[in-house]
Amino acid sequence: MASRSVVRGFCSYIADVKAEVGRVTWSSRKEVIVTTIVVFVMALIASLFFALVDTAWYKIVHVIIGQ
């Protein structure tokens, strides 16, 4: 008998999930594309910044230790 309550509970859970998904406000295609481009651009800027900082520290350390 416990298996029936498990199945009933699972079906109830699936129904609740469907109801929640129906209430979600989905982004438009344009919003997704623009946000994706912004993320890629910011990742590129951050990687260039950290590459420059890393190179600068590398050169400073090598000047200090004399190699």
N, CA, C and O atoms as a Tripos MOL2 file, in Angstrom:
@<TRIPOS>MOLECULE
protein
  268   267    67     0     0
PROTEIN
NO_CHARGES

@<TRIPOS>ATOM
      1 N           0.8080   -1.1990    0.0000 N.3       1 MET1
      2 CA          0.0000    0.0000    0.0000 C.3       1 MET1
      3 C           0.8550    1.2700    0.0000 C.2       1 MET1
      4 O           0.4100    2.3230   -0.4550 O.2       1 MET1
      5 N           2.0390    1.1680    0.4930 N.am      2 ALA2
      6 CA          2.9100    2.3390    0.5200 C.3       2 ALA2
      7 C           3.2720    2.7870   -0.8850 C.2       2 ALA2
      8 O           3.4940    3.9740   -1.1240 O.2       2 ALA2
      9 N           3.3340    1.8330   -1.8220 N.am      3 SER3
     10 CA          3.7140    2.1900   -3.1880 C.3       3 SER3
     11 C           2.6580    3.0670   -3.8540 C.2       3 SER3
     12 O           2.9960    3.9180   -4.6760 O.2       3 SER3
     13 N           1.3700    2.8690   -3.5080 N.am      4 ARG4
     14 CA          0.3160    3.7180   -4.0700 C.3       4 ARG4
     15 C           0.4540    5.1580   -3.6000 C.2       4 ARG4
     16 O           0.2490    6.0920   -4.3750 O.2       4 ARG4
     17 N           0.8010    5.3350   -2.3340 N.am      5 SER5
     18 CA          0.9630    6.7020   -1.8310 C.3       5 SER5
     19 C           2.2040    7.3540   -2.4480 C.2       5 SER5
     20 O           2.2350    8.5660   -2.6640 O.2       5 SER5
     21 N           3.2150    6.5440   -2.7250 N.am      6 VAL6
     22 CA          4.4170    7.0840   -3.3830 C.3       6 VAL6
     23 C           4.0710    7.5280   -4.7990 C.2       6 VAL6
     24 O           4.4720    8.6100   -5.2300 O.2       6 VAL6
     25 N           3.3370    6.7050   -5.5120 N.am      7 VAL7
     26 CA          2.9320    7.0460   -6.8750 C.3       7 VAL7
     27 C           2.0340    8.2720   -6.8730 C.2       7 VAL7
     28 O           2.1900    9.1660   -7.7050 O.2       7 VAL7
     29 N           1.0860    8.3130   -5.9300 N.am      8 ARG8
     30 CA          0.1840    9.4620   -5.8180 C.3       8 ARG8
     31 C           0.9710   10.7330   -5.4970 C.2       8 ARG8
     32 O           0.7110   11.7990   -6.0550 O.2       8 ARG8
     33 N           1.9300   10.6010   -4.5950 N.am      9 GLY9
     34 CA          2.7640   11.7540   -4.2440 C.3       9 GLY9
     35 C           3.6060   12.2230   -5.4220 C.2       9 GLY9
     36 O           3.7720   13.4240   -5.6360 O.2       9 GLY9
     37 N           4.1350   11.2720   -6.1850 N.am     10 PHE10
     38 CA          4.9320   11.6200   -7.3560 C.3      10 PHE10
     39 C           4.0710   12.3290   -8.4010 C.2      10 PHE10
     40 O           4.5000   13.3240   -8.9850 O.2      10 PHE10
     41 N           2.8820   11.8310   -8.6350 N.am     11 CYS11
     42 CA          1.9700   12.4670   -9.5950 C.3      11 CYS11
     43 C           1.6010   13.8760   -9.1390 C.2      11 CYS11
     44 O           1.5060   14.7950   -9.9540 O.2      11 CYS11
     45 N           1.3950   14.0390   -7.8410 N.am     12 SER12
     46 CA          1.0960   15.3600   -7.2940 C.3      12 SER12
     47 C           2.2870   16.3040   -7.4980 C.2      12 SER12
     48 O           2.1200   17.4750   -7.8380 O.2      12 SER12
     49 N           3.4720   15.7720   -7.2840 N.am     13 TYR13
     50 CA          4.6960   16.5720   -7.4800 C.3      13 TYR13
     51 C           4.8140   17.0270   -8.9330 C.2      13 TYR13
     52 O           5.1080   18.1940   -9.1950 O.2      13 TYR13
     53 N           4.5880   16.1180   -9.8730 N.am     14 ILE14
     54 CA          4.6660   16.4530  -11.3010 C.3      14 ILE14
     55 C           3.6250   17.5160  -11.6510 C.2      14 ILE14
     56 O           3.9200   18.4350  -12.4150 O.2      14 ILE14
     57 N           2.4280   17.4060  -11.1120 N.am     15 ALA15
     58 CA          1.3760   18.4030  -11.3650 C.3      15 ALA15
     59 C           1.7960   19.7650  -10.8190 C.2      15 ALA15
     60 O           1.5680   20.7890  -11.4630 O.2      15 ALA15
     61 N           2.4050   19.7830   -9.6390 N.am     16 ASP16
     62 CA          2.8790   21.0440   -9.0590 C.3      16 ASP16
     63 C           3.9860   21.6610   -9.9070 C.2      16 ASP16
     64 O           4.0260   22.8770  -10.0990 O.2      16 ASP16
     65 N           4.8790   20.8210  -10.4110 N.am     17 VAL17
     66 CA          5.9730   21.3150  -11.2620 C.3      17 VAL17
     67 C           5.3990   21.9250  -12.5330 C.2      17 VAL17
     68 O           5.8260   23.0010  -12.9520 O.2      17 VAL17
     69 N           4.4370   21.2500  -13.1500 N.am     18 LYS18
     70 CA          3.8050   21.7870  -14.3590 C.3      18 LYS18
     71 C           3.1540   23.1440  -14.0850 C.2      18 LYS18
     72 O           3.2510   24.0590  -14.9020 O.2      18 LYS18
     73 N           2.4980   23.2670  -12.9430 N.am     19 ALA19
     74 CA          1.8480   24.5280  -12.5930 C.3      19 ALA19
     75 C           2.8770   25.6420  -12.3990 C.2      19 ALA19
     76 O           2.6630   26.7750  -12.8310 O.2      19 ALA19
     77 N           3.9870   25.3160  -11.7520 N.am     20 GLU20
     78 CA          5.0370   26.3160  -11.5360 C.3      20 GLU20
     79 C           5.6720   26.7520  -12.8480 C.2      20 GLU20
     80 O           5.9300   27.9390  -13.0520 O.2      20 GLU20
     81 N           5.9220   25.8070  -13.7300 N.am     21 VAL21
     82 CA          6.5210   26.1300  -15.0280 C.3      21 VAL21
     83 C           5.5850   27.0490  -15.8180 C.2      21 VAL21
     84 O           6.0450   27.9110  -16.5670 O.2      21 VAL21
     85 N           4.2990   26.8680  -15.6520 N.am     22 GLY22
     86 CA          3.3340   27.7330  -16.3250 C.3      22 GLY22
     87 C           3.3570   29.1570  -15.8110 C.2      22 GLY22
     88 O           2.9640   30.0770  -16.5280 O.2      22 GLY22
     89 N           3.8090   29.3580  -14.5890 N.am     23 ARG23
     90 CA          3.8640   30.7030  -14.0040 C.3      23 ARG23
     91 C           5.1860   31.4170  -14.2610 C.2      23 ARG23
     92 O           5.3240   32.5970  -13.9410 O.2      23 ARG23
     93 N           6.1500   30.7170  -14.8300 N.am     24 VAL24
     94 CA          7.4690   31.3000  -15.0600 C.3      24 VAL24
     95 C           7.3770   32.3490  -16.1730 C.2      24 VAL24
     96 O           6.6880   32.1480  -17.1730 O.2      24 VAL24
     97 N           8.0770   33.4610  -15.9850 N.am     25 THR25
     98 CA          8.1800   34.4720  -17.0220 C.3      25 THR25
     99 C           9.4430   34.1870  -17.8160 C.2      25 THR25
    100 O          10.5530   34.3690  -17.3160 O.2      25 THR25
    101 N           9.2740   33.7420  -19.0430 N.am     26 TRP26
    102 CA         10.4130   33.3670  -19.8760 C.3      26 TRP26
    103 C          10.9410   34.5880  -20.6200 C.2      26 TRP26
    104 O          10.1700   35.4580  -21.0250 O.2      26 TRP26
    105 N          12.2460   34.6480  -20.7940 N.am     27 SER27
    106 CA         12.8600   35.7440  -21.5460 C.3      27 SER27
    107 C          12.5640   35.5640  -23.0260 C.2      27 SER27
    108 O          12.3760   34.4520  -23.5200 O.2      27 SER27
    109 N          12.5290   36.7100  -23.7180 N.am     28 SER28
    110 CA         12.3310   36.6310  -25.1640 C.3      28 SER28
    111 C          13.6380   36.1930  -25.8330 C.2      28 SER28
    112 O          14.7030   36.2390  -25.2190 O.2      28 SER28
    113 N          13.5470   35.7800  -27.0630 N.am     29 ARG29
    114 CA         14.7320   35.3470  -27.8080 C.3      29 ARG29
    115 C          15.7560   36.4850  -27.8930 C.2      29 ARG29
    116 O          16.9580   36.2580  -27.7490 O.2      29 ARG29
    117 N          15.2720   37.7050  -28.1270 N.am     30 LYS30
    118 CA         16.1640   38.8630  -28.2470 C.3      30 LYS30
    119 C          16.8970   39.1050  -26.9200 C.2      30 LYS30
    120 O          18.0990   39.3720  -26.9220 O.2      30 LYS30
    121 N          16.1930   39.0150  -25.8010 N.am     31 GLU31
    122 CA         16.8150   39.2090  -24.4940 C.3      31 GLU31
    123 C          17.8960   38.1620  -24.2320 C.2      31 GLU31
    124 O          18.9550   38.4780  -23.6910 O.2      31 GLU31
    125 N          17.6260   36.9270  -24.6150 N.am     32 VAL32
    126 CA         18.6030   35.8580  -24.4160 C.3      32 VAL32
    127 C          19.8440   36.1060  -25.2600 C.2      32 VAL32
    128 O          20.9650   35.9280  -24.7840 O.2      32 VAL32
    129 N          19.6510   36.5150  -26.5060 N.am     33 ILE33
    130 CA         20.7920   36.7710  -27.3920 C.3      33 ILE33
    131 C          21.6220   37.9340  -26.8750 C.2      33 ILE33
    132 O          22.8480   37.8380  -26.8150 O.2      33 ILE33
    133 N          20.9730   39.0300  -26.5020 N.am     34 VAL34
    134 CA         21.6900   40.2010  -25.9950 C.3      34 VAL34
    135 C          22.4460   39.8600  -24.7080 C.2      34 VAL34
    136 O          23.6060   40.2420  -24.5550 O.2      34 VAL34
    137 N          21.8060   39.1540  -23.7940 N.am     35 THR35
    138 CA         22.4510   38.7850  -22.5370 C.3      35 THR35
    139 C          23.6360   37.8630  -22.7830 C.2      35 THR35
    140 O          24.6670   37.9930  -22.1240 O.2      35 THR35
    141 N          23.5020   36.9420  -23.7130 N.am     36 THR36
    142 CA         24.5980   36.0310  -24.0410 C.3      36 THR36
    143 C          25.7830   36.8010  -24.6050 C.2      36 THR36
    144 O          26.9280   36.5370  -24.2400 O.2      36 THR36
    145 N          25.5140   37.7450  -25.4870 N.am     37 ILE37
    146 CA         26.5900   38.5700  -26.0570 C.3      37 ILE37
    147 C          27.2760   39.3720  -24.9580 C.2      37 ILE37
    148 O          28.5030   39.4660  -24.9380 O.2      37 ILE37
    149 N          26.5090   39.9460  -24.0530 N.am     38 VAL38
    150 CA         27.0900   40.7190  -22.9490 C.3      38 VAL38
    151 C          27.9840   39.8290  -22.0930 C.2      38 VAL38
    152 O          29.0690   40.2500  -21.6930 O.2      38 VAL38
    153 N          27.5480   38.6180  -21.8090 N.am     39 VAL39
    154 CA         28.3520   37.6940  -20.9980 C.3      39 VAL39
    155 C          29.6670   37.3740  -21.7050 C.2      39 VAL39
    156 O          30.7250   37.3950  -21.0760 O.2      39 VAL39
    157 N          29.6150   37.0790  -23.0000 N.am     40 PHE40
    158 CA         30.8330   36.7730  -23.7370 C.3      40 PHE40
    159 C          31.7880   37.9640  -23.7870 C.2      40 PHE40
    160 O          32.9990   37.7980  -23.6360 O.2      40 PHE40
    161 N          31.2480   39.1550  -23.9990 N.am     41 VAL41
    162 CA         32.0880   40.3620  -24.0510 C.3      41 VAL41
    163 C          32.7370   40.6150  -22.6920 C.2      41 VAL41
    164 O          33.9270   40.9190  -22.6180 O.2      41 VAL41
    165 N          31.9590   40.4910  -21.6210 N.am     42 MET42
    166 CA         32.5190   40.7050  -20.2850 C.3      42 MET42
    167 C          33.5680   39.6410  -19.9510 C.2      42 MET42
    168 O          34.5740   39.9530  -19.3140 O.2      42 MET42
    169 N          33.3490   38.3990  -20.3660 N.am     43 ALA43
    170 CA         34.3400   37.3490  -20.1450 C.3      43 ALA43
    171 C          35.6180   37.6520  -20.9160 C.2      43 ALA43
    172 O          36.7160   37.4320  -20.4050 O.2      43 ALA43
    173 N          35.4860   38.1510  -22.1310 N.am     44 LEU44
    174 CA         36.6540   38.5320  -22.9250 C.3      44 LEU44
    175 C          37.4110   39.6800  -22.2740 C.2      44 LEU44
    176 O          38.6370   39.6370  -22.1820 O.2      44 LEU44
    177 N          36.7020   40.6970  -21.8250 N.am     45 ILE45
    178 CA         37.3390   41.8380  -21.1580 C.3      45 ILE45
    179 C          38.0390   41.3840  -19.8870 C.2      45 ILE45
    180 O          39.1730   41.7870  -19.6280 O.2      45 ILE45
    181 N          37.3840   40.5540  -19.0940 N.am     46 ALA46
    182 CA         37.9910   40.0650  -17.8530 C.3      46 ALA46
    183 C          39.2280   39.2280  -18.1440 C.2      46 ALA46
    184 O          40.2370   39.3590  -17.4510 O.2      46 ALA46
    185 N          39.1660   38.3710  -19.1560 N.am     47 SER47
    186 CA         40.3330   37.5410  -19.4720 C.3      47 SER47
    187 C          41.4890   38.3870  -19.9670 C.2      47 SER47
    188 O          42.6380   38.1120  -19.6200 O.2      47 SER47
    189 N          41.2210   39.4030  -20.7630 N.am     48 LEU48
    190 CA         42.2950   40.3000  -21.2110 C.3      48 LEU48
    191 C          42.8930   41.0670  -20.0370 C.2      48 LEU48
    192 O          44.1110   41.2240  -19.9480 O.2      48 LEU48
    193 N          42.0450   41.5380  -19.1460 N.am     49 PHE49
    194 CA         42.5270   42.2600  -17.9690 C.3      49 PHE49
    195 C          43.4460   41.3800  -17.1250 C.2      49 PHE49
    196 O          44.5440   41.7920  -16.7520 O.2      49 PHE49
    197 N          42.9860   40.1670  -16.8290 N.am     50 PHE50
    198 CA         43.7950   39.2740  -15.9910 C.3      50 PHE50
    199 C          45.0660   38.8230  -16.7020 C.2      50 PHE50
    200 O          46.0880   38.6000  -16.0540 O.2      50 PHE50
    201 N          45.0180   38.6880  -18.0110 N.am     51 ALA51
    202 CA         46.2290   38.3560  -18.7620 C.3      51 ALA51
    203 C          47.2400   39.4940  -18.6650 C.2      51 ALA51
    204 O          48.4360   39.2510  -18.5040 O.2      51 ALA51
    205 N          46.7670   40.7300  -18.7630 N.am     52 LEU52
    206 CA         47.6660   41.8890  -18.6460 C.3      52 LEU52
    207 C          48.2440   42.0060  -17.2360 C.2      52 LEU52
    208 O          49.4370   42.2660  -17.0720 O.2      52 LEU52
    209 N          47.4120   41.8170  -16.2300 N.am     53 VAL53
    210 CA         47.8870   41.8780  -14.8420 C.3      53 VAL53
    211 C          48.8940   40.7640  -14.5850 C.2      53 VAL53
    212 O          49.9180   40.9930  -13.9420 O.2      53 VAL53
    213 N          48.6160   39.5650  -15.0790 N.am     54 ASP54
    214 CA         49.5210   38.4360  -14.8980 C.3      54 ASP54
    215 C          50.8650   38.7150  -15.5750 C.2      54 ASP54
    216 O          51.9180   38.4430  -14.9980 O.2      54 ASP54
    217 N          50.8310   39.2490  -16.7760 N.am     55 THR55
    218 CA         52.0750   39.5730  -17.4870 C.3      55 THR55
    219 C          52.8580   40.6460  -16.7450 C.2      55 THR55
    220 O          54.0800   40.5580  -16.6250 O.2      55 THR55
    221 N          52.1570   41.6540  -16.2500 N.am     56 ALA56
    222 CA         52.8330   42.7240  -15.5060 C.3      56 ALA56
    223 C          53.4930   42.1680  -14.2510 C.2      56 ALA56
    224 O          54.6550   42.4730  -13.9860 O.2      56 ALA56
    225 N          52.7790   41.3580  -13.4730 N.am     57 TRP57
    226 CA         53.3600   40.7630  -12.2680 C.3      57 TRP57
    227 C          54.5380   39.8650  -12.6100 C.2      57 TRP57
    228 O          55.5350   39.8490  -11.8890 O.2      57 TRP57
    229 N          54.4350   39.1260  -13.6940 N.am     58 TYR58
    230 CA         55.5280   38.2500  -14.1310 C.3      58 TYR58
    231 C          56.7900   39.0750  -14.3950 C.2      58 TYR58
    232 O          57.8810   38.7190  -13.9490 O.2      58 TYR58
    233 N          56.6250   40.1750  -15.1210 N.am     59 LYS59
    234 CA         57.7860   41.0220  -15.4370 C.3      59 LYS59
    235 C          58.3380   41.7030  -14.1880 C.2      59 LYS59
    236 O          59.5540   41.8020  -14.0260 O.2      59 LYS59
    237 N          57.4590   42.1730  -13.3040 N.am     60 ILE60
    238 CA         57.9170   42.8230  -12.0660 C.3      60 ILE60
    239 C          58.6960   41.8510  -11.2020 C.2      60 ILE60
    240 O          59.7630   42.1930  -10.6940 O.2      60 ILE60
    241 N          58.1800   40.6480  -11.0270 N.am     61 VAL61
    242 CA         58.8650   39.6480  -10.2110 C.3      61 VAL61
    243 C          60.2130   39.2940  -10.8180 C.2      61 VAL61
    244 O          61.1960   39.1400  -10.0930 O.2      61 VAL61
    245 N          60.2710   39.1640  -12.1230 N.am     62 HIS62
    246 CA         61.5440   38.8270  -12.7600 C.3      62 HIS62
    247 C          62.5460   39.9660  -12.6790 C.2      62 HIS62
    248 O          63.7490   39.7140  -12.6230 O.2      62 HIS62
    249 N          62.0940   41.1980  -12.6710 N.am     63 VAL63
    250 CA         63.0090   42.3320  -12.4810 C.3      63 VAL63
    251 C          63.5300   42.3290  -11.0400 C.2      63 VAL63
    252 O          64.7100   42.5870  -10.8040 O.2      63 VAL63
    253 N          62.6570   42.0400  -10.0890 N.am     64 ILE64
    254 CA         63.0540   42.0420   -8.6730 C.3      64 ILE64
    255 C          64.0450   40.9240   -8.3820 C.2      64 ILE64
    256 O          65.0460   41.1520   -7.7030 O.2      64 ILE64
    257 N          63.7860   39.7200   -8.8840 N.am     65 ILE65
    258 CA         64.6860   38.6080   -8.5610 C.3      65 ILE65
    259 C          65.8570   38.5240   -9.5470 C.2      65 ILE65
    260 O          66.7530   37.6990   -9.3700 O.2      65 ILE65
    261 N          65.8560   39.3550  -10.5630 N.am     66 GLY66
    262 CA         67.0150   39.4760  -11.4410 C.3      66 GLY66
    263 C          67.1820   38.3760  -12.4510 C.2      66 GLY66
    264 O          68.3160   38.0220  -12.7750 O.2      66 GLY66
    265 N          66.1260   37.8250  -12.9570 N.am     67 GLN67
    266 CA         66.2780   36.7810  -13.9830 C.3      67 GLN67
    267 C          65.8780   37.3110  -15.3280 C.2      67 GLN67
    268 O          65.9350   36.5850  -16.3200 O.2      67 GLN67
@<TRIPOS>BOND
     1     1     2 1
     2     2     3 1
     3     3     4 2
     4     3     5 am
     5     5     6 1
     6     6     7 1
     7     7     8 2
     8     7     9 am
     9     9    10 1
    10    10    11 1
    11    11    12 2
    12    11    13 am
    13    13    14 1
    14    14    15 1
    15    15    16 2
    16    15    17 am
    17    17    18 1
    18    18    19 1
    19    19    20 2
    20    19    21 am
    21    21    22 1
    22    22    23 1
    23    23    24 2
    24    23    25 am
    25    25    26 1
    26    26    27 1
    27    27    28 2
    28    27    29 am
    29    29    30 1
    30    30    31 1
    31    31    32 2
    32    31    33 am
    33    33    34 1
    34    34    35 1
    35    35    36 2
    36    35    37 am
    37    37    38 1
    38    38    39 1
    39    39    40 2
    40    39    41 am
    41    41    42 1
    42    42    43 1
    43    43    44 2
    44    43    45 am
    45    45    46 1
    46    46    47 1
    47    47    48 2
    48    47    49 am
    49    49    50 1
    50    50    51 1
    51    51    52 2
    52    51    53 am
    53    53    54 1
    54    54    55 1
    55    55    56 2
    56    55    57 am
    57    57    58 1
    58    58    59 1
    59    59    60 2
    60    59    61 am
    61    61    62 1
    62    62    63 1
    63    63    64 2
    64    63    65 am
    65    65    66 1
    66    66    67 1
    67    67    68 2
    68    67    69 am
    69    69    70 1
    70    70    71 1
    71    71    72 2
    72    71    73 am
    73    73    74 1
    74    74    75 1
    75    75    76 2
    76    75    77 am
    77    77    78 1
    78    78    79 1
    79    79    80 2
    80    79    81 am
    81    81    82 1
    82    82    83 1
    83    83    84 2
    84    83    85 am
    85    85    86 1
    86    86    87 1
    87    87    88 2
    88    87    89 am
    89    89    90 1
    90    90    91 1
    91    91    92 2
    92    91    93 am
    93    93    94 1
    94    94    95 1
    95    95    96 2
    96    95    97 am
    97    97    98 1
    98    98    99 1
    99    99   100 2
   100    99   101 am
   101   101   102 1
   102   102   103 1
   103   103   104 2
   104   103   105 am
   105   105   106 1
   106   106   107 1
   107   107   108 2
   108   107   109 am
   109   109   110 1
   110   110   111 1
   111   111   112 2
   112   111   113 am
   113   113   114 1
   114   114   115 1
   115   115   116 2
   116   115   117 am
   117   117   118 1
   118   118   119 1
   119   119   120 2
   120   119   121 am
   121   121   122 1
   122   122   123 1
   123   123   124 2
   124   123   125 am
   125   125   126 1
   126   126   127 1
   127   127   128 2
   128   127   129 am
   129   129   130 1
   130   130   131 1
   131   131   132 2
   132   131   133 am
   133   133   134 1
   134   134   135 1
   135   135   136 2
   136   135   137 am
   137   137   138 1
   138   138   139 1
   139   139   140 2
   140   139   141 am
   141   141   142 1
   142   142   143 1
   143   143   144 2
   144   143   145 am
   145   145   146 1
   146   146   147 1
   147   147   148 2
   148   147   149 am
   149   149   150 1
   150   150   151 1
   151   151   152 2
   152   151   153 am
   153   153   154 1
   154   154   155 1
   155   155   156 2
   156   155   157 am
   157   157   158 1
   158   158   159 1
   159   159   160 2
   160   159   161 am
   161   161   162 1
   162   162   163 1
   163   163   164 2
   164   163   165 am
   165   165   166 1
   166   166   167 1
   167   167   168 2
   168   167   169 am
   169   169   170 1
   170   170   171 1
   171   171   172 2
   172   171   173 am
   173   173   174 1
   174   174   175 1
   175   175   176 2
   176   175   177 am
   177   177   178 1
   178   178   179 1
   179   179   180 2
   180   179   181 am
   181   181   182 1
   182   182   183 1
   183   183   184 2
   184   183   185 am
   185   185   186 1
   186   186   187 1
   187   187   188 2
   188   187   189 am
   189   189   190 1
   190   190   191 1
   191   191   192 2
   192   191   193 am
   193   193   194 1
   194   194   195 1
   195   195   196 2
   196   195   197 am
   197   197   198 1
   198   198   199 1
   199   199   200 2
   200   199   201 am
   201   201   202 1
   202   202   203 1
   203   203   204 2
   204   203   205 am
   205   205   206 1
   206   206   207 1
   207   207   208 2
   208   207   209 am
   209   209   210 1
   210   210   211 1
   211   211   212 2
   212   211   213 am
   213   213   214 1
   214   214   215 1
   215   215   216 2
   216   215   217 am
   217   217   218 1
   218   218   219 1
   219   219   220 2
   220   219   221 am
   221   221   222 1
   222   222   223 1
   223   223   224 2
   224   223   225 am
   225   225   226 1
   226   226   227 1
   227   227   228 2
   228   227   229 am
   229   229   230 1
   230   230   231 1
   231   231   232 2
   232   231   233 am
   233   233   234 1
   234   234   235 1
   235   235   236 2
   236   235   237 am
   237   237   238 1
   238   238   239 1
   239   239   240 2
   240   239   241 am
   241   241   242 1
   242   242   243 1
   243   243   244 2
   244   243   245 am
   245   245   246 1
   246   246   247 1
   247   247   248 2
   248   247   249 am
   249   249   250 1
   250   250   251 1
   251   251   252 2
   252   251   253 am
   253   253   254 1
   254   254   255 1
   255   255   256 2
   256   255   257 am
   257   257   258 1
   258   258   259 1
   259   259   260 2
   260   259   261 am
   261   261   262 1
   262   262   263 1
   263   263   264 2
   264   263   265 am
   265   265   266 1
   266   266   267 1
   267   267   268 2
@<TRIPOS>SUBSTRUCTURE
     1 MET1         2 RESIDUE 1 A MET
     2 ALA2         6 RESIDUE 1 A ALA
     3 SER3        10 RESIDUE 1 A SER
     4 ARG4        14 RESIDUE 1 A ARG
     5 SER5        18 RESIDUE 1 A SER
     6 VAL6        22 RESIDUE 1 A VAL
     7 VAL7        26 RESIDUE 1 A VAL
     8 ARG8        30 RESIDUE 1 A ARG
     9 GLY9        34 RESIDUE 1 A GLY
    10 PHE10       38 RESIDUE 1 A PHE
    11 CYS11       42 RESIDUE 1 A CYS
    12 SER12       46 RESIDUE 1 A SER
    13 TYR13       50 RESIDUE 1 A TYR
    14 ILE14       54 RESIDUE 1 A ILE
    15 ALA15       58 RESIDUE 1 A ALA
    16 ASP16       62 RESIDUE 1 A ASP
    17 VAL17       66 RESIDUE 1 A VAL
    18 LYS18       70 RESIDUE 1 A LYS
    19 ALA19       74 RESIDUE 1 A ALA
    20 GLU20       78 RESIDUE 1 A GLU
    21 VAL21       82 RESIDUE 1 A VAL
    22 GLY22       86 RESIDUE 1 A GLY
    23 ARG23       90 RESIDUE 1 A ARG
    24 VAL24       94 RESIDUE 1 A VAL
    25 THR25       98 RESIDUE 1 A THR
    26 TRP26      102 RESIDUE 1 A TRP
    27 SER27      106 RESIDUE 1 A SER
    28 SER28      110 RESIDUE 1 A SER
    29 ARG29      114 RESIDUE 1 A ARG
    30 LYS30      118 RESIDUE 1 A LYS
    31 GLU31      122 RESIDUE 1 A GLU
    32 VAL32      126 RESIDUE 1 A VAL
    33 ILE33      130 RESIDUE 1 A ILE
    34 VAL34      134 RESIDUE 1 A VAL
    35 THR35      138 RESIDUE 1 A THR
    36 THR36      142 RESIDUE 1 A THR
    37 ILE37      146 RESIDUE 1 A ILE
    38 VAL38      150 RESIDUE 1 A VAL
    39 VAL39      154 RESIDUE 1 A VAL
    40 PHE40      158 RESIDUE 1 A PHE
    41 VAL41      162 RESIDUE 1 A VAL
    42 MET42      166 RESIDUE 1 A MET
    43 ALA43      170 RESIDUE 1 A ALA
    44 LEU44      174 RESIDUE 1 A LEU
    45 ILE45      178 RESIDUE 1 A ILE
    46 ALA46      182 RESIDUE 1 A ALA
    47 SER47      186 RESIDUE 1 A SER
    48 LEU48      190 RESIDUE 1 A LEU
    49 PHE49      194 RESIDUE 1 A PHE
    50 PHE50      198 RESIDUE 1 A PHE
    51 ALA51      202 RESIDUE 1 A ALA
    52 LEU52      206 RESIDUE 1 A LEU
    53 VAL53      210 RESIDUE 1 A VAL
    54 ASP54      214 RESIDUE 1 A ASP
    55 THR55      218 RESIDUE 1 A THR
    56 ALA56      222 RESIDUE 1 A ALA
    57 TRP57      226 RESIDUE 1 A TRP
    58 TYR58      230 RESIDUE 1 A TYR
    59 LYS59      234 RESIDUE 1 A LYS
    60 ILE60      238 RESIDUE 1 A ILE
    61 VAL61      242 RESIDUE 1 A VAL
    62 HIS62      246 RESIDUE 1 A HIS
    63 VAL63      250 RESIDUE 1 A VAL
    64 ILE64      254 RESIDUE 1 A ILE
    65 ILE65      258 RESIDUE 1 A ILE
    66 GLY66      262 RESIDUE 1 A GLY
    67 GLN67      266 RESIDUE 1 A GLN
